[in-house]
């Protein structure tokens, strides 16, 4: 196992299942790699695309670093007052709208591939 998988398997129950679901989905793309940064799993293509963050109570947030640039047609992502990051939180795998999350991940990867990252000024 690698450090990301070690991190994921340190969880139990629904949090473990949600982490595994998103990890498996993200790493199914040949261009995506993962590593631990800031003590949580980050997923990269050309730049960092998203990260998985445990949030209370017992949920996992999938956070897109360029969320403010994404369409959010699915109306799932929330900014929660952040200037760049948008995220969605899930308590269990059966609560994940799998088709819609796949669309969001594909959009994030396409954005990373086609539009150079420009940090948003404060």
N, CA, C and O atoms as a GROMACS GRO file, in nm:
protein
  488
    1UNK      N    1   0.085  -0.119   0.000
    1UNK     CA    2   0.000   0.000   0.000
    1UNK      C    3   0.089   0.125   0.000
    1UNK      O    4   0.202   0.123   0.048
    2UNK      N    5   0.034   0.232  -0.055
    2UNK     CA    6   0.105   0.359  -0.052
    2UNK      C    7   0.051   0.446   0.062
    2UNK      O    8  -0.040   0.404   0.135
    3UNK      N    9   0.108   0.564   0.078
    3UNK     CA   10   0.069   0.651   0.191
    3UNK      C   11  -0.078   0.693   0.185
    3UNK      O   12  -0.143   0.706   0.288
    4UNK      N   13  -0.130   0.716   0.063
    4UNK     CA   14  -0.271   0.754   0.050
    4UNK      C   15  -0.361   0.639   0.094
    4UNK      O   16  -0.458   0.660   0.167
    5UNK      N   17  -0.330   0.518   0.051
    5UNK     CA   18  -0.411   0.404   0.092
    5UNK      C   19  -0.398   0.378   0.242
    5UNK      O   20  -0.496   0.341   0.307
    6UNK      N   21  -0.277   0.396   0.296
    6UNK     CA   22  -0.261   0.383   0.442
    6UNK      C   23  -0.353   0.481   0.514
    6UNK      O   24  -0.418   0.445   0.613
    7UNK      N   25  -0.358   0.604   0.464
    7UNK     CA   26  -0.446   0.706   0.524
    7UNK      C   27  -0.592   0.662   0.516
    7UNK      O   28  -0.664   0.666   0.616
    8UNK      N   29  -0.635   0.620   0.398
    8UNK     CA   30  -0.774   0.580   0.378
    8UNK      C   31  -0.812   0.465   0.471
    8UNK      O   32  -0.920   0.467   0.532
    9UNK      N   33  -0.724   0.365   0.482
    9UNK     CA   34  -0.756   0.248   0.564
    9UNK      C   35  -0.745   0.276   0.714
    9UNK      O   36  -0.770   0.187   0.795
   10UNK      N   37  -0.709   0.398   0.751
   10UNK     CA   38  -0.711   0.434   0.893
   10UNK      C   39  -0.852   0.470   0.939
   10UNK      O   40  -0.877   0.489   1.058
   11UNK      N   41  -0.945   0.479   0.843
   11UNK     CA   42  -1.085   0.509   0.873
   11UNK      C   43  -1.165   0.381   0.878
   11UNK      O   44  -1.117   0.274   0.841
   12UNK      N   45  -1.290   0.393   0.925
   12UNK     CA   46  -1.378   0.277   0.937
   12UNK      C   47  -1.515   0.311   0.880
   12UNK      O   48  -1.547   0.427   0.857
   13UNK      N   49  -1.595   0.208   0.858
   13UNK     CA   50  -1.735   0.224   0.822
   13UNK      C   51  -1.759   0.307   0.697
   13UNK      O   52  -1.689   0.293   0.597
   14UNK      N   53  -1.861   0.393   0.705
   14UNK     CA   54  -1.902   0.471   0.589
   14UNK      C   55  -1.792   0.566   0.541
   14UNK      O   56  -1.777   0.587   0.420
   15UNK      N   57  -1.716   0.625   0.633
   15UNK     CA   58  -1.609   0.715   0.591
   15UNK      C   59  -1.506   0.639   0.507
   15UNK      O   60  -1.461   0.689   0.403
   16UNK      N   61  -1.469   0.521   0.549
   16UNK     CA   62  -1.376   0.437   0.473
   16UNK      C   63  -1.433   0.408   0.334
   16UNK      O   64  -1.361   0.420   0.234
   17UNK      N   65  -1.560   0.371   0.327
   17UNK     CA   66  -1.621   0.338   0.199
   17UNK      C   67  -1.626   0.458   0.104
   17UNK      O   68  -1.601   0.444  -0.015
   18UNK      N   69  -1.658   0.576   0.156
   18UNK     CA   70  -1.663   0.697   0.074
   18UNK      C   71  -1.523   0.732   0.024
   18UNK      O   72  -1.504   0.762  -0.094
   19UNK      N   73  -1.425   0.727   0.114
   19UNK     CA   74  -1.287   0.754   0.074
   19UNK      C   75  -1.241   0.657  -0.035
   19UNK      O   76  -1.183   0.698  -0.135
   20UNK      N   77  -1.268   0.530  -0.016
   20UNK     CA   78  -1.231   0.428  -0.115
   20UNK      C   79  -1.301   0.450  -0.248
   20UNK      O   80  -1.240   0.436  -0.354
   21UNK      N   81  -1.429   0.484  -0.243
   21UNK     CA   82  -1.504   0.507  -0.366
   21UNK      C   83  -1.439   0.617  -0.449
   21UNK      O   84  -1.410   0.599  -0.568
   22UNK      N   85  -1.415   0.733  -0.387
   22UNK     CA   86  -1.356   0.845  -0.461
   22UNK      C   87  -1.211   0.817  -0.500
   22UNK      O   88  -1.169   0.855  -0.609
   23UNK      N   89  -1.135   0.752  -0.413
   23UNK     CA   90  -0.996   0.719  -0.447
   23UNK      C   91  -0.992   0.628  -0.570
   23UNK      O   92  -0.916   0.652  -0.663
   24UNK      N   93  -1.074   0.524  -0.568
   24UNK     CA   94  -1.076   0.431  -0.682
   24UNK      C   95  -1.122   0.500  -0.809
   24UNK      O   96  -1.067   0.476  -0.916
   25UNK      N   97  -1.223   0.586  -0.798
   25UNK     CA   98  -1.273   0.658  -0.914
   25UNK      C   99  -1.165   0.751  -0.971
   25UNK      O  100  -1.139   0.750  -1.091
   26UNK      N  101  -1.103   0.829  -0.885
   26UNK     CA  102  -1.002   0.926  -0.930
   26UNK      C  103  -0.879   0.857  -0.988
   26UNK      O  104  -0.826   0.900  -1.090
   27UNK      N  105  -0.833   0.752  -0.923
   27UNK     CA  106  -0.712   0.684  -0.972
   27UNK      C  107  -0.740   0.591  -1.089
   27UNK      O  108  -0.647   0.533  -1.145
   28UNK      N  109  -0.866   0.577  -1.127
   28UNK     CA  110  -0.897   0.499  -1.247
   28UNK      C  111  -0.857   0.575  -1.374
   28UNK      O  112  -0.846   0.516  -1.482
   29UNK      N  113  -0.835   0.706  -1.361
   29UNK     CA  114  -0.785   0.786  -1.473
   29UNK      C  115  -0.633   0.770  -1.476
   29UNK      O  116  -0.565   0.795  -1.376
   30UNK      N  117  -0.579   0.729  -1.590
   30UNK     CA  118  -0.435   0.704  -1.600
   30UNK      C  119  -0.351   0.829  -1.574
   30UNK      O  120  -0.235   0.818  -1.534
   31UNK      N  121  -0.409   0.946  -1.596
   31UNK     CA  122  -0.334   1.071  -1.580
   31UNK      C  123  -0.335   1.125  -1.438
   31UNK      O  124  -0.269   1.225  -1.409
   32UNK      N  125  -0.409   1.060  -1.349
   32UNK     CA  126  -0.426   1.111  -1.212
   32UNK      C  127  -0.334   1.036  -1.116
   32UNK      O  128  -0.325   0.913  -1.117
   33UNK      N  129  -0.264   1.114  -1.032
   33UNK     CA  130  -0.183   1.057  -0.925
   33UNK      C  131  -0.231   1.113  -0.792
   33UNK      O  132  -0.301   1.214  -0.786
   34UNK      N  133  -0.194   1.045  -0.685
   34UNK     CA  134  -0.237   1.090  -0.552
   34UNK      C  135  -0.117   1.096  -0.460
   34UNK      O  136  -0.020   1.022  -0.475
   35UNK      N  137  -0.126   1.186  -0.363
   35UNK     CA  138  -0.027   1.191  -0.257
   35UNK      C  139  -0.084   1.265  -0.137
   35UNK      O  140  -0.181   1.340  -0.149
   36UNK      N  141  -0.023   1.243  -0.023
   36UNK     CA  142  -0.066   1.310   0.099
   36UNK      C  143  -0.001   1.448   0.103
   36UNK      O  144   0.121   1.462   0.092
   37UNK      N  145  -0.084   1.550   0.121
   37UNK     CA  146  -0.038   1.688   0.144
   37UNK      C  147  -0.127   1.744   0.253
   37UNK      O  148  -0.247   1.717   0.255
   38UNK      N  149  -0.070   1.821   0.341
   38UNK     CA  150  -0.146   1.879   0.451
   38UNK      C  151  -0.224   1.772   0.528
   38UNK      O  152  -0.333   1.797   0.580
   39UNK      N  153  -0.166   1.652   0.534
   39UNK     CA  154  -0.219   1.536   0.609
   39UNK      C  155  -0.347   1.476   0.552
   39UNK      O  156  -0.415   1.401   0.621
   40UNK      N  157  -0.382   1.508   0.425
   40UNK     CA  158  -0.499   1.449   0.359
   40UNK      C  159  -0.464   1.413   0.214
   40UNK      O  160  -0.364   1.463   0.163
   41UNK      N  161  -0.542   1.326   0.147
   41UNK     CA  162  -0.512   1.286   0.009
   41UNK      C  163  -0.548   1.395  -0.093
   41UNK      O  164  -0.660   1.446  -0.095
   42UNK      N  165  -0.451   1.428  -0.176
   42UNK     CA  166  -0.469   1.519  -0.289
   42UNK      C  167  -0.453   1.440  -0.417
   42UNK      O  168  -0.377   1.343  -0.423
   43UNK      N  169  -0.525   1.483  -0.521
   43UNK     CA  170  -0.522   1.416  -0.651
   43UNK      C  171  -0.479   1.517  -0.757
   43UNK      O  172  -0.532   1.628  -0.765
   44UNK      N  173  -0.381   1.474  -0.838
   44UNK     CA  174  -0.315   1.562  -0.935
   44UNK      C  175  -0.327   1.508  -1.076
   44UNK      O  176  -0.336   1.387  -1.098
   45UNK      N  177  -0.328   1.600  -1.171
   45UNK     CA  178  -0.310   1.566  -1.311
   45UNK      C  179  -0.192   1.654  -1.356
   45UNK      O  180  -0.078   1.611  -1.343
   46UNK      N  181  -0.217   1.774  -1.407
   46UNK     CA  182  -0.109   1.870  -1.433
   46UNK      C  183  -0.080   1.950  -1.306
   46UNK      O  184   0.035   1.976  -1.273
   47UNK      N  185  -0.187   1.988  -1.236
   47UNK     CA  186  -0.177   2.056  -1.108
   47UNK      C  187  -0.271   1.982  -1.012
   47UNK      O  188  -0.329   1.880  -1.049
   48UNK      N  189  -0.286   2.033  -0.892
   48UNK     CA  190  -0.378   1.966  -0.800
   48UNK      C  191  -0.522   1.991  -0.844
   48UNK      O  192  -0.559   2.104  -0.875
   49UNK      N  193  -0.600   1.885  -0.847
   49UNK     CA  194  -0.737   1.889  -0.897
   49UNK      C  195  -0.837   1.888  -0.782
   49UNK      O  196  -0.930   1.968  -0.779
   50UNK      N  197  -0.818   1.797  -0.688
   50UNK     CA  198  -0.912   1.787  -0.577
   50UNK      C  199  -0.844   1.718  -0.459
   50UNK      O  200  -0.733   1.666  -0.470
   51UNK      N  201  -0.915   1.720  -0.346
   51UNK     CA  202  -0.867   1.648  -0.229
   51UNK      C  203  -0.986   1.592  -0.154
   51UNK      O  204  -1.100   1.637  -0.172
   52UNK      N  205  -0.960   1.493  -0.069
   52UNK     CA  206  -1.062   1.430   0.013
   52UNK      C  207  -1.036   1.470   0.158
   52UNK      O  208  -0.925   1.454   0.209
   53UNK      N  209  -1.139   1.523   0.222
   53UNK     CA  210  -1.123   1.579   0.355
   53UNK      C  211  -1.232   1.526   0.448
   53UNK      O  212  -1.350   1.546   0.422
   54UNK      N  213  -1.194   1.459   0.558
   54UNK     CA  214  -1.296   1.418   0.655
   54UNK      C  215  -1.351   1.540   0.727
   54UNK      O  216  -1.274   1.624   0.775
   55UNK      N  217  -1.482   1.550   0.735
   55UNK     CA  218  -1.548   1.661   0.805
   55UNK      C  219  -1.647   1.604   0.905
   55UNK      O  220  -1.695   1.492   0.889
   56UNK      N  221  -1.677   1.681   1.006
   56UNK     CA  222  -1.772   1.636   1.108
   56UNK      C  223  -1.914   1.663   1.063
   56UNK      O  224  -1.934   1.760   0.990
   57UNK      N  225  -2.010   1.586   1.100
   57UNK     CA  226  -1.997   1.460   1.172
   57UNK      C  227  -1.987   1.343   1.074
   57UNK      O  228  -2.083   1.316   1.002
   58UNK      N  229  -1.879   1.277   1.071
   58UNK     CA  230  -1.858   1.152   0.996
   58UNK      C  231  -1.890   1.161   0.847
   58UNK      O  232  -1.950   1.070   0.791
   59UNK      N  233  -1.851   1.270   0.784
   59UNK     CA  234  -1.869   1.284   0.640
   59UNK      C  235  -1.733   1.299   0.574
   59UNK      O  236  -1.632   1.326   0.640
   60UNK      N  237  -1.731   1.280   0.444
   60UNK     CA  238  -1.612   1.303   0.363
   60UNK      C  239  -1.648   1.409   0.260
   60UNK      O  240  -1.750   1.398   0.191
   61UNK      N  241  -1.564   1.511   0.251
   61UNK     CA  242  -1.584   1.616   0.151
   61UNK      C  243  -1.487   1.591   0.036
   61UNK      O  244  -1.368   1.568   0.058
   62UNK      N  245  -1.539   1.597  -0.086
   62UNK     CA  246  -1.451   1.599  -0.204
   62UNK      C  247  -1.447   1.745  -0.246
   62UNK      O  248  -1.549   1.806  -0.278
   63UNK      N  249  -1.326   1.801  -0.244
   63UNK     CA  250  -1.307   1.944  -0.262
   63UNK      C  251  -1.228   1.970  -0.391
   63UNK      O  252  -1.121   1.914  -0.411
   64UNK      N  253  -1.282   2.055  -0.475
   64UNK     CA  254  -1.220   2.087  -0.603
   64UNK      C  255  -1.150   2.222  -0.592
   64UNK      O  256  -1.214   2.324  -0.564
   65UNK      N  257  -1.019   2.222  -0.614
   65UNK     CA  258  -0.939   2.342  -0.592
   65UNK      C  259  -0.973   2.454  -0.688
   65UNK      O  260  -0.952   2.571  -0.655
   66UNK      N  261  -1.024   2.422  -0.805
   66UNK     CA  262  -1.064   2.524  -0.901
   66UNK      C  263  -1.216   2.526  -0.916
   66UNK      O  264  -1.269   2.552  -1.025
   67UNK      N  265  -1.284   2.497  -0.810
   67UNK     CA  266  -1.430   2.489  -0.811
   67UNK      C  267  -1.497   2.615  -0.862
   67UNK      O  268  -1.601   2.609  -0.927
   68UNK      N  269  -1.438   2.730  -0.831
   68UNK     CA  270  -1.497   2.858  -0.874
   68UNK      C  271  -1.496   2.872  -1.027
   68UNK      O  272  -1.570   2.953  -1.081
   69UNK      N  273  -1.412   2.795  -1.096
   69UNK     CA  274  -1.406   2.800  -1.241
   69UNK      C  275  -1.498   2.697  -1.307
   69UNK      O  276  -1.517   2.700  -1.429
   70UNK      N  277  -1.555   2.608  -1.229
   70UNK     CA  278  -1.637   2.501  -1.283
   70UNK      C  279  -1.782   2.546  -1.298
   70UNK      O  280  -1.826   2.640  -1.232
   71UNK      N  281  -1.856   2.478  -1.387
   71UNK     CA  282  -1.993   2.518  -1.418
   71UNK      C  283  -2.091   2.493  -1.303
   71UNK      O  284  -2.184   2.571  -1.283
   72UNK      N  285  -2.071   2.385  -1.229
   72UNK     CA  286  -2.161   2.341  -1.123
   72UNK      C  287  -2.305   2.327  -1.174
   72UNK      O  288  -2.401   2.357  -1.103
   73UNK      N  289  -2.318   2.282  -1.298
   73UNK     CA  290  -2.451   2.256  -1.357
   73UNK      C  291  -2.532   2.160  -1.272
   73UNK      O  292  -2.654   2.167  -1.267
   74UNK      N  293  -2.462   2.068  -1.206
   74UNK     CA  294  -2.527   1.966  -1.126
   74UNK      C  295  -2.581   2.023  -0.994
   74UNK      O  296  -2.660   1.957  -0.926
   75UNK      N  297  -2.540   2.144  -0.959
   75UNK     CA  298  -2.584   2.212  -0.837
   75UNK      C  299  -2.554   2.130  -0.712
   75UNK      O  300  -2.636   2.121  -0.620
   76UNK      N  301  -2.435   2.070  -0.710
   76UNK     CA  302  -2.393   1.988  -0.597
   76UNK      C  303  -2.284   2.058  -0.516
   76UNK      O  304  -2.281   2.047  -0.393
   77UNK      N  305  -2.197   2.130  -0.584
   77UNK     CA  306  -2.082   2.191  -0.517
   77UNK      C  307  -2.121   2.317  -0.440
   77UNK      O  308  -2.204   2.396  -0.486
   78UNK      N  309  -2.058   2.334  -0.323
   78UNK     CA  310  -2.084   2.451  -0.238
   78UNK      C  311  -1.951   2.521  -0.211
   78UNK      O  312  -1.848   2.456  -0.195
   79UNK      N  313  -1.955   2.654  -0.205
   79UNK     CA  314  -1.832   2.729  -0.179
   79UNK      C  315  -1.803   2.743  -0.030
   79UNK      O  316  -1.687   2.751   0.010
   80UNK      N  317  -1.906   2.747   0.053
   80UNK     CA  318  -1.892   2.763   0.198
   80UNK      C  319  -1.803   2.882   0.233
   80UNK      O  320  -1.724   2.877   0.327
   81UNK      N  321  -1.817   2.990   0.156
   81UNK     CA  322  -1.743   3.112   0.184
   81UNK      C  323  -1.600   3.114   0.133
   81UNK      O  324  -1.528   3.211   0.154
   82UNK      N  325  -1.557   3.008   0.065
   82UNK     CA  326  -1.420   3.002   0.014
   82UNK      C  327  -1.412   3.070  -0.122
   82UNK      O  328  -1.510   3.073  -0.196
   83UNK      N  329  -1.297   3.125  -0.155
   83UNK     CA  330  -1.280   3.200  -0.279
   83UNK      C  331  -1.250   3.112  -0.399
   83UNK      O  332  -1.282   3.149  -0.512
   84UNK      N  333  -1.189   2.996  -0.378
   84UNK     CA  334  -1.153   2.910  -0.490
   84UNK      C  335  -1.217   2.772  -0.481
   84UNK      O  336  -1.273   2.722  -0.579
   85UNK      N  337  -1.210   2.712  -0.366
   85UNK     CA  338  -1.251   2.573  -0.348
   85UNK      C  339  -1.403   2.562  -0.339
   85UNK      O  340  -1.470   2.642  -0.274
   86UNK      N  341  -1.455   2.460  -0.407
   86UNK     CA  342  -1.595   2.421  -0.388
   86UNK      C  343  -1.596   2.272  -0.357
   86UNK      O  344  -1.509   2.198  -0.403
   87UNK      N  345  -1.694   2.229  -0.279
   87UNK     CA  346  -1.693   2.090  -0.234
   87UNK      C  347  -1.834   2.033  -0.221
   87UNK      O  348  -1.934   2.105  -0.225
   88UNK      N  349  -1.836   1.902  -0.207
   88UNK     CA  350  -1.960   1.828  -0.178
   88UNK      C  351  -1.926   1.729  -0.067
   88UNK      O  352  -1.819   1.669  -0.067
   89UNK      N  353  -2.019   1.712   0.027
   89UNK     CA  354  -1.997   1.623   0.141
   89UNK      C  355  -2.092   1.505   0.135
   89UNK      O  356  -2.209   1.518   0.098
   90UNK      N  357  -2.039   1.388   0.173
   90UNK     CA  358  -2.119   1.266   0.170
   90UNK      C  359  -2.095   1.183   0.295
   90UNK      O  360  -1.982   1.167   0.339
   91UNK      N  361  -2.204   1.131   0.352
   91UNK     CA  362  -2.197   1.049   0.472
   91UNK      C  363  -2.186   0.900   0.439
   91UNK      O  364  -2.140   0.822   0.522
   92UNK      N  365  -2.228   0.861   0.318
   92UNK     CA  366  -2.218   0.720   0.278
   92UNK      C  367  -2.217   0.710   0.126
   92UNK      O  368  -2.259   0.801   0.056
   93UNK      N  369  -2.168   0.597   0.077
   93UNK     CA  370  -2.155   0.577  -0.067
   93UNK      C  371  -2.292   0.580  -0.136
   93UNK      O  372  -2.304   0.630  -0.247
   94UNK      N  373  -2.394   0.527  -0.070
   94UNK     CA  374  -2.526   0.524  -0.134
   94UNK      C  375  -2.589   0.663  -0.145
   94UNK      O  376  -2.689   0.680  -0.215
   95UNK      N  377  -2.532   0.763  -0.079
   95UNK     CA  378  -2.581   0.902  -0.091
   95UNK      C  379  -2.511   0.979  -0.203
   95UNK      O  380  -2.550   1.091  -0.235
   96UNK      N  381  -2.408   0.919  -0.262
   96UNK     CA  382  -2.332   0.986  -0.369
   96UNK      C  383  -2.409   0.975  -0.500
   96UNK      O  384  -2.440   0.864  -0.543
   97UNK      N  385  -2.441   1.088  -0.565
   97UNK     CA  386  -2.501   1.081  -0.700
   97UNK      C  387  -2.388   1.049  -0.799
   97UNK      O  388  -2.324   1.138  -0.853
   98UNK      N  389  -2.367   0.920  -0.822
   98UNK     CA  390  -2.248   0.873  -0.892
   98UNK      C  391  -2.232   0.931  -1.032
   98UNK      O  392  -2.121   0.970  -1.070
   99UNK      N  393  -2.338   0.937  -1.108
   99UNK     CA  394  -2.328   0.991  -1.245
   99UNK      C  395  -2.291   1.140  -1.240
   99UNK      O  396  -2.205   1.184  -1.316
  100UNK      N  397  -2.355   1.215  -1.152
  100UNK     CA  398  -2.327   1.358  -1.142
  100UNK      C  399  -2.186   1.384  -1.092
  100UNK      O  400  -2.119   1.475  -1.140
  101UNK      N  401  -2.140   1.305  -0.995
  101UNK     CA  402  -2.002   1.324  -0.946
  101UNK      C  403  -1.900   1.287  -1.052
  101UNK      O  404  -1.795   1.350  -1.061
  102UNK      N  405  -1.930   1.187  -1.133
  102UNK     CA  406  -1.840   1.154  -1.246
  102UNK      C  407  -1.831   1.270  -1.343
  102UNK      O  408  -1.723   1.300  -1.394
  103UNK      N  409  -1.944   1.334  -1.370
  103UNK     CA  410  -1.943   1.452  -1.458
  103UNK      C  411  -1.858   1.564  -1.400
  103UNK      O  412  -1.780   1.627  -1.472
  104UNK      N  413  -1.871   1.588  -1.270
  104UNK     CA  414  -1.795   1.694  -1.203
  104UNK      C  415  -1.645   1.663  -1.209
  104UNK      O  416  -1.565   1.751  -1.239
  105UNK      N  417  -1.608   1.539  -1.180
  105UNK     CA  418  -1.467   1.500  -1.183
  105UNK      C  419  -1.412   1.513  -1.324
  105UNK      O  420  -1.301   1.563  -1.344
  106UNK      N  421  -1.489   1.470  -1.423
  106UNK     CA  422  -1.444   1.483  -1.562
  106UNK      C  423  -1.426   1.630  -1.600
  106UNK      O  424  -1.330   1.664  -1.670
  107UNK      N  425  -1.516   1.716  -1.555
  107UNK     CA  426  -1.502   1.859  -1.584
  107UNK      C  427  -1.376   1.915  -1.517
  107UNK      O  428  -1.303   1.993  -1.578
  108UNK      N  429  -1.351   1.876  -1.393
  108UNK     CA  430  -1.232   1.924  -1.322
  108UNK      C  431  -1.104   1.879  -1.392
  108UNK      O  432  -1.009   1.957  -1.404
  109UNK      N  433  -1.101   1.755  -1.438
  109UNK     CA  434  -0.984   1.705  -1.509
  109UNK      C  435  -0.967   1.774  -1.644
  109UNK      O  436  -0.855   1.806  -1.685
  110UNK      N  437  -1.078   1.799  -1.714
  110UNK     CA  438  -1.073   1.870  -1.843
  110UNK      C  439  -1.022   2.013  -1.822
  110UNK      O  440  -0.939   2.061  -1.899
  111UNK      N  441  -1.072   2.079  -1.719
  111UNK     CA  442  -1.028   2.215  -1.687
  111UNK      C  443  -0.877   2.216  -1.659
  111UNK      O  444  -0.805   2.303  -1.709
  112UNK      N  445  -0.831   2.120  -1.580
  112UNK     CA  446  -0.689   2.112  -1.547
  112UNK      C  447  -0.604   2.087  -1.672
  112UNK      O  448  -0.492   2.137  -1.683
  113UNK      N  449  -0.658   2.012  -1.764
  113UNK     CA  450  -0.585   1.977  -1.887
  113UNK      C  451  -0.582   2.093  -1.987
  113UNK      O  452  -0.484   2.108  -2.060
  114UNK      N  453  -0.686   2.173  -1.992
  114UNK     CA  454  -0.701   2.270  -2.102
  114UNK      C  455  -0.683   2.416  -2.064
  114UNK      O  456  -0.652   2.498  -2.151
  115UNK      N  457  -0.701   2.452  -1.937
  115UNK     CA  458  -0.693   2.592  -1.897
  115UNK      C  459  -0.583   2.607  -1.791
  115UNK      O  460  -0.594   2.549  -1.683
  116UNK      N  461  -0.477   2.684  -1.822
  116UNK     CA  462  -0.371   2.702  -1.722
  116UNK      C  463  -0.426   2.759  -1.593
  116UNK      O  464  -0.515   2.845  -1.594
  117UNK      N  465  -0.373   2.710  -1.481
  117UNK     CA  466  -0.417   2.755  -1.350
  117UNK      C  467  -0.373   2.898  -1.325
  117UNK      O  468  -0.255   2.931  -1.340
  118UNK      N  469  -0.466   2.983  -1.286
  118UNK     CA  470  -0.440   3.122  -1.248
  118UNK      C  471  -0.496   3.142  -1.109
  118UNK      O  472  -0.617   3.144  -1.091
  119UNK      N  473  -0.408   3.157  -1.008
  119UNK     CA  474  -0.460   3.178  -0.873
  119UNK      C  475  -0.550   3.302  -0.869
  119UNK      O  476  -0.518   3.405  -0.927
  120UNK      N  477  -0.662   3.290  -0.801
  120UNK     CA  478  -0.757   3.400  -0.788
  120UNK      C  479  -0.700   3.503  -0.692
  120UNK      O  480  -0.657   3.469  -0.582
  121UNK      N  481  -0.701   3.628  -0.734
  121UNK     CA  482  -0.648   3.732  -0.645
  121UNK      C  483  -0.748   3.760  -0.533
  121UNK      O  484  -0.869   3.745  -0.552
  122UNK      N  485  -0.697   3.799  -0.420
  122UNK     CA  486  -0.780   3.818  -0.302
  122UNK      C  487  -0.840   3.952  -0.298
  122UNK      O  488  -0.913   3.983  -0.204
   0.00000   0.00000   0.00000
